[in-house]
Every structure is written in structure tokens, then in C-alpha cells.
Amino acid sequence: MRTGRPKQTLELSAEEWAKLKLLVRRPKSAQAAALRARIVLGCAQGMNNAEVASTLHITAATVCKWRQRFVENRIAGLLDEPRPGAPRKISDEQVEQVVTQTLEAMPEQSTHWSTRLMAEKTGLSQSAIVRIWHAFGLQPHRVEGFKLSKDPQFVEKVRDIVGLYMNPPDRAIVLCIDEKSQVQALNRTQPILPLGPGVPERQSHDYERHGVTSLFAALNVATGETISDCHRRHRHQEFLKFLKQIDTAVAADQEVHLVMDNYGTHKVVQVRRWLARRPRYHVHLTPTSGSWLNLVERLFAEVTERCVKRGSHTAVKDLEQAMLDYLAHRNKNPNPFAWTADADLILGKVERLCARISNSGH
């Protein structure tokens, strides 16, 4: 019985053993490179090509190929050979010029770079600029805003409110409350054209105003349920009515922690007296210019997206009913918002921001 030409034992140095083992174990190794390393290690352990192929569930020809490549060029032989194609036309110096210009300079009479302006500046094609920006994660067309709180108790308030979200007190309810004020009932001047294959829903850019309302909402952090109501005016009288609605909805023997912002109607004498007469209520104020700490803002963004932004309402009562119906439907299968950033992470980001901007006092 013929068994083929006998193969010499493949011998590896200690350094080669270590490098091949690393290729096999490292999570970020390419699968092809890890397989080639397993082939060589199997051969080095004394197995023939057929045994290695059977163990790794590949063909004997594949084992023979990479064994021979390793014998001729050692570990370098396991790398892919250069692929055919047109030679590279953009040099490293040109790539560096694009990245440097994007990060450190501004175009003349403009606030930011576009692909066309950068292509004109560097002499490269627009598609080349797109590829370079994509490779380095540069997006000069985008801008994000921020607001730095100057509240002297910013650190304490962040730790207090984030602690409520991530480690809520036992046998107590945490409610994030606020008002989405000045919600406009807008009616498009022409009927909305429906969605069709290959055609998005279309609506006229102009509209008629039919008044405004304010949505009052209290979000249960643990369950995602909401208590909500609408009022045409936005005064402390309406806020007191909403607090009484909350008081009726929450069990009388339950402690209540209220997270709310520093809006004037929340701190008038009548509101403070109402809360003082009910010691089970504990108020936690967000920092000045820190309304992003109030989870109910995330709920308002959802209501805006689902009910207001693309809605068309001929009367304020229609808008109010649409928002309240949406929240009532949401309460049937509530989904709480998960707060994942702890206080140290937030304060660390703020500290790094203060170190980068001027007039921060840090």
C-alpha cells in the first residue's frame, strides 16, 4: 500500500512556537491566519498532512500548500501575497496633508470643510477625500452642541440623581417629572401624500398654527410607566394640579422621590408648602443647565418623534388627545429607559471638557 512520499518532521524554534500560539489564541487574529498557524503547529507535532487535514476539517492540499510555504519562508510565508491591481496613487504624505488640513485649518470664507473644498485645496479627487475621511473617522460636516453647567453643587447633584437611577431606594418610587411646554398644534396646508413603493410620505412645508399646549409627565424610572396630563397654560397652578394627580395615582404608603429641574414654577412658595405638608415626597433638583439628567426628557423626545413631528392637527385638543393616547398605549407595555453612565464617568467627561475650553474656571 502506497502512503506517499514521507514528510520530514517540521521543526520550530521557540520563538516560532510562541508566535504561532499567539496567532491561534489572540481574539483579534484573522480566521485565515489562525488556521494557517494551526496547520503548521499540527505538522510540527508530528502529524502527517492527512491527519492535520482531518483534525482541522480541511483538504490535504491546503495543508500541503501552507506547510510548503512555511518551509520556504517560515512565518512570513503564512502571509497573503500581494494582490494584483493598479499601483497606489495616493502617497502617505498626501494622506497626512488631508488629515492635517481637516484638523488644524479652515477653508477661506467658510466654517468647515466639504469634500469638494478639500479636493480643490489638496489636488486629490473628491472620492479620495471621502475614503481618507472615512478611514480616519473625520466628519467635518457634523457639529454637536454642549452646555456646561455652572451650578456650584453640580457634582453633588449628579451623584445624587445618578445614584437614584442606578441604585434606587427600597420600597420607594422614583419619578422624573417635567413639562414639555409650547407644543404647537400644526396643520399642513395641503393633504399629506401617503407612502408608496420607492416614494416617501410627503407633506407641504408650510402649515397653519392652531394654538399651543403643555404636556406634563411623570416617568417611573423602574417600570417605564407614565402619569401624564395636558394644560393650556404653564404656571404653578397647573403644576400643583399635576402634583395632586400624582399624589392620587401613587399608593399613600409609598415614599416618592421627585427628580425635576429648576424651572420657576417648581420652586414657588405654594409648591414648596404643598411638598412640605407631605413628608413622603423627596425633591431632587437637577443642576442648572443640566436638564439632560432628567430621564423624562428622553420620553419627551419619543413623544415628539411619534406624535408631534410628523403630525397634522386642526385643533389643540386633537394634539393633546394624540399625545395622551400614545402615552396610554405605551403604559400597556412600558419599557423603562436604562441609565448606564455612572457618576464618575459623567464627571470625568466634564473634567476633560473643562480642561479643553477657556474661561471654565478649571
C-alpha positions in Angstrom: 0.0 0.0 0.0 1.4 3.4 -1.1 1.4 6.1 1.5 3.1 8.9 -0.5 6.5 10.4 0.0 7.4 10.6 3.7 7.5 14.1 5.1 10.3 15.3 7.2 9.4 16.4 10.7 8.7 20.2 10.8 10.9 21.8 13.4 10.1 25.1 15.0 12.2 27.4 17.1 10.9 28.6 20.5 10.2 32.0 19.0 8.2 30.5 16.2 6.2 28.3 18.6 5.3 31.4 20.6 4.3 33.5 17.6 2.2 30.7 16.1 0.5 30.0 19.5 -0.3 33.7 19.8 -1.9 33.8 16.4 -4.1 30.9 17.4 -5.2 32.3 20.8 -5.5 36.0 20.1 -9.2 37.0 19.7 -8.4 39.6 17.0 -6.5 37.3 14.7 -7.9 36.8 11.3 -9.5 33.4 10.9 -7.3 32.6 7.9 -4.1 33.4 9.7 -5.2 31.4 12.8 -6.0 28.4 10.5 -2.6 28.5 8.9 -0.9 28.7 12.3 -2.9 25.6 13.4 -1.7 23.8 10.2 1.9 24.4 11.0 1.6 23.6 14.7 -0.1 20.3 13.8 2.7 19.4 11.4 5.3 20.3 13.9 3.7 17.9 16.4 4.5 15.0 14.1 1.1 14.6 12.3 1.1 14.0 8.5 -0.9 16.0 6.1 -3.9 13.7 6.1 -4.1 13.7 9.9 -3.9 17.5 10.1 -6.5 17.9 7.4 -8.9 15.5 9.2 -8.4 17.3 12.5 -9.0 20.8 11.1 -11.7 19.6 8.6 -9.9 20.9 5.5 -8.3 19.3 2.5 -4.9 17.7 2.4 -4.0 20.0 -0.5 -4.5 23.0 1.8 -2.2 21.5 4.4 0.4 20.8 1.8 0.3 24.3 0.5 0.8 26.1 3.8 3.3 23.5 5.1 5.4 24.1 2.0 5.0 27.9 2.2 6.2 27.8 5.8 9.2 25.6 5.0 10.3 28.0 2.3 9.7 31.4 4.1 8.9 30.5 7.7 6.3 32.7 9.4 6.4 35.3 6.6 5.2 32.6 4.2 1.9 32.4 6.0 1.0 36.0 5.0 -1.1 36.7 1.9 0.9 37.5 -1.2 0.4 41.0 -2.7 -2.7 41.0 -4.8 -2.7 42.2 -8.4 -4.1 45.6 -9.3 -3.2 49.1 -10.1 -0.4 50.6 -8.1 -1.2 53.0 -5.3 -1.6 56.6 -6.5 -2.0 58.5 -3.2 1.1 58.8 -1.0 1.3 58.8 2.7 2.3 62.5 2.6 -0.9 63.4 0.7 -3.0 61.5 3.2 -1.2 63.3 6.1 -1.8 66.6 4.3 -5.6 65.9 4.1 -5.8 64.9 7.7 -3.7 67.8 8.9 -5.7 70.3 6.9 -9.0 68.9 8.2 -8.0 69.0 11.8 -5.9 72.2 12.0 -7.1 74.6 9.3 -10.3 76.1 8.0 -11.2 76.9 4.4 -11.4 80.5 3.3 -14.7 82.3 4.0 -16.3 79.1 5.3 -16.9 77.5 8.7 -16.0 73.9 7.8 -14.5 71.7 5.1 -16.5 69.9 2.4 -15.2 67.1 0.2 -15.2 69.5 -2.8 -13.3 72.3 -0.9 -10.7 69.8 0.4 -10.3 68.2 -3.1 -9.7 71.7 -4.5 -7.2 72.5 -1.8 -5.1 69.3 -2.0 -5.5 68.4 -5.7 -7.0 65.0 -4.9 -10.3 63.7 -6.2 -13.5 64.1 -4.2 -13.8 60.3 -3.8 -10.3 60.1 -2.4 -11.1 62.7 0.2 -14.2 60.7 1.2 -12.1 57.5 1.6 -9.5 59.3 3.7 -12.0 60.9 6.0 -13.8 57.6 6.4 -10.6 55.8 7.2 -9.7 58.3 9.9 -13.3 58.8 11.3 -13.4 62.5 10.3 -16.8 64.2 9.9 -16.2 67.9 9.4 -19.8 68.4 8.2 -21.2 67.5 11.6 -21.3 69.5 14.7 -22.7 68.7 18.2 -23.6 71.2 20.9 -22.9 71.2 24.6 -23.9 73.2 27.6 -21.6 73.5 30.6 -23.4 73.8 33.9 -22.1 76.5 36.3 -24.1 75.1 39.3 -21.8 75.2 42.4 -23.4 72.0 43.6 -23.1 70.3 40.2 -21.0 67.3 41.5 -23.3 66.6 44.5 -26.5 66.8 42.3 -25.0 64.5 39.6 -24.1 61.9 42.2 -27.5 62.2 43.9 -29.6 61.8 40.8 -27.5 59.2 39.1 -27.5 57.2 42.4 -31.3 57.2 42.3 -31.2 55.8 38.7 -28.6 53.1 39.3 -29.3 52.2 42.9 -32.9 53.3 43.7 -34.0 53.2 47.3 -36.0 50.2 48.6 -39.8 50.4 48.9 -39.8 53.8 47.2 -40.8 55.1 43.7 -38.5 57.4 41.7 -40.5 59.8 39.4 -38.9 62.1 36.8 -41.3 65.0 36.2 -41.3 67.9 33.8 -43.4 69.8 31.3 -43.0 69.9 27.6 -44.2 73.4 27.0 -45.3 75.3 24.0 -46.2 72.2 21.9 -47.8 73.6 18.7 -50.8 72.2 17.0 -49.8 72.5 13.4 -51.9 71.6 10.4 -50.4 71.2 6.9 -51.9 73.4 4.3 -52.3 70.5 1.9 -53.3 66.9 2.5 -50.4 64.6 3.3 -49.4 62.3 0.4 -49.1 58.7 1.6 -46.1 56.4 1.4 -45.7 54.4 -1.8 -43.1 52.0 -3.3 -40.0 54.0 -3.8 -41.7 57.2 -2.7 -41.6 58.5 0.9 -44.5 60.1 2.6 -44.8 63.8 1.6 -46.2 66.8 3.3 -46.2 70.5 2.5 -43.5 72.6 4.1 -46.0 75.3 5.2 -48.6 75.0 7.9 -51.3 76.7 9.9 -51.0 77.3 13.7 -53.9 76.3 15.9 -52.6 77.1 19.3 -50.2 75.5 21.9 -50.4 73.2 24.9 -48.1 71.8 27.5 -47.6 68.2 28.3 -47.0 67.3 31.9 -45.5 63.9 32.5 -44.0 61.9 35.4 -41.9 58.9 34.4 -41.5 55.9 36.7 -37.8 55.1 36.4 -38.2 51.5 37.5 -41.2 50.5 35.3 -41.3 53.0 32.5 -44.9 53.8 33.2 -46.0 57.4 33.0 -48.5 59.7 34.6 -49.5 62.5 32.2 -51.8 65.3 31.5 -52.1 68.4 29.3 -52.8 72.0 30.3 -53.1 75.1 28.1 -51.2 77.2 30.5 -47.8 76.6 32.2 -48.0 78.2 35.7 -47.5 76.9 39.2 -51.3 76.4 39.4 -51.1 73.8 36.7 -48.0 72.2 38.2 -49.9 71.9 41.5 -52.8 70.2 39.8 -50.4 67.7 38.3 -48.7 67.1 41.7 -52.2 66.3 43.1 -52.8 63.9 40.1 -49.5 62.1 41.0 -50.5 62.0 44.7 -53.7 60.3 43.8 -52.1 57.8 41.4 -49.3 56.7 43.9 -50.0 54.5 46.8 -50.4 56.5 50.0 -47.9 54.5 52.0 -45.1 54.8 49.4 -42.1 57.1 49.6 -41.8 59.3 46.4 -38.5 60.7 45.1 -39.1 63.5 42.5 -36.4 64.4 40.0 -37.2 67.8 38.4 -35.4 70.8 37.0 -35.0 74.4 38.4 -37.9 75.9 36.4 -39.6 78.8 38.4 -43.0 77.1 38.8 -41.3 74.2 40.6 -40.0 76.4 43.4 -42.7 78.9 44.1 -44.0 79.2 47.7 -47.2 77.4 47.1 -45.4 74.4 45.6 -42.9 74.3 48.4 -45.7 74.4 51.0 -47.6 71.6 49.3 -44.5 69.4 49.3 -43.6 70.3 52.9 -47.0 69.1 54.1 -46.3 65.7 52.6 -43.0 64.4 54.0 -43.1 61.3 51.9 -42.1 63.4 48.9 -38.3 64.0 48.5 -37.3 66.5 45.8 -34.0 66.1 43.8 -33.3 69.1 41.6 -31.1 68.7 38.5 -28.1 71.1 38.2 -28.6 74.4 36.4 -28.4 73.8 32.7 -28.4 70.1 33.4 -31.9 69.0 32.3 -30.2 66.1 30.4 -30.0 64.4 33.8 -33.8 64.1 33.8 -34.9 60.9 32.2 -38.3 62.3 31.3 -36.6 64.3 28.6 -36.0 61.1 26.8 -39.7 60.4 27.0 -40.5 63.8 25.5 -38.1 63.1 22.6 -40.0 59.9 21.9 -43.4 61.7 22.0 -42.1 64.4 19.7 -40.9 61.8 17.2 -44.0 59.7 17.3 -46.8 62.2 17.7 -45.8 65.8 17.0 -43.0 66.0 14.4 -45.0 64.4 11.5 -48.5 65.0 12.9 -51.1 67.3 11.4 -53.7 68.7 13.9 -56.5 71.1 13.3 -57.1 71.9 17.0 -55.1 71.8 20.2 -57.5 69.2 21.7 -56.6 66.9 18.8 -52.9 67.3 19.6 -53.5 66.7 23.3 -55.5 63.6 22.6 -52.9 62.2 20.3 -50.1 62.6 22.9 -52.2 61.3 25.8 -53.4 58.3 23.7 -49.8 57.5 22.8 -48.7 57.5 26.4 -51.7 55.4 27.5 -50.8 52.9 24.8 -47.2 52.9 25.9 -48.3 52.2 29.5 -49.8 48.9 28.4 -46.4 47.6 27.6 -44.0 50.0 29.3 -40.3 49.9 28.6 -38.0 51.7 31.1 -35.0 53.7 29.9 -31.8 52.2 31.2 -29.3 54.7 32.6 -25.8 53.2 32.1 -23.4 56.0 32.8 -22.3 56.2 36.5 -21.4 59.5 38.2 -17.6 59.0 37.9 -17.9 58.6 34.1 -20.0 61.7 33.7 -17.8 63.8 35.9 -14.7 62.5 34.2 -16.1 63.7 30.8 -17.0 67.1 32.3 -13.5 67.4 33.7 -11.9 66.7 30.4 -14.2 69.2 28.7 -13.3 71.9 31.2 -9.6 71.2 30.5 -10.1 71.9 26.8 -12.2 75.1 26.8 -11.3 78.5 28.0 -12.9 80.5 30.8 -14.1 77.4 32.5 -12.6 78.2 35.9 -10.6 75.0 35.9 
